[in-house]
């Protein structure tokens, strides 16, 4: 994994040869940042909040289990994703759909702790390492740009572990929606990451989370033909380990649900 270090607020030039070395984006996995400086890295920690708004949407020929997702950052550093430039994008097709203009390579920035206080301060901790994390794509149903493979949803039989319904790896416009823990060191009082345009630097501030409501496209599982019963509804953030973070063990959360016809009940129990 190639990393580049950017000095105090300057944006370094991206080497096209480095991007071309990543053939097959499904195989990209996060690796610890190799800092070119002497300061330790301030790593984010992607966390899953309890799912909510769990309901069934049923109409002719359609039966969907819908839910809301909250993905937050409880780490010492920010989640920050920078798209490459249009000129560099024209030479890549990171979503492999044959159109290099509807996607951009996405890079994770990992900031260094310049003053050694283990707290990210934006005007102080300005140097960062940059590594290729994946692909940013235009999402026509949401009408903005998303970072690919930020979440995955599955419905599992509790006794056997058999997956009975699953989503593709879901893309997100990663930005500050809700402040969930203002007591975390370095948590800003206002949103920093807000836009999801082609050129936006997206991410999650410390103590902030991205909220995707149950009405949005992608926040569902197809459960047509599924028998009534108890199931584990599971949500995993960063399922492909594309992001470097401090704790990989808290990226998943499950809740036990009971499905009966058109009704679903959250039993508020982990499984």
Protein Blocks (a to p, Z undefined) as FASTA:
>chain_A
ZZdddeehiacdddfklmmmmghjllpccdddddfbfbdcddddddddddehiacdddeh
iacdddddddddfbfbdcddddddfklmmmpcfkonopaklcccddddddddfkonopac
fklmmcccdddfbdcdddfklopacdehkbccddddfklopafbdcdddddddddfbdcb
lkbghiafbdfblbfcfklccdddehiacdddfkbghiacdfehiacddddddddehklo
maccfblklmbccdddddehjbccdehiaZZ
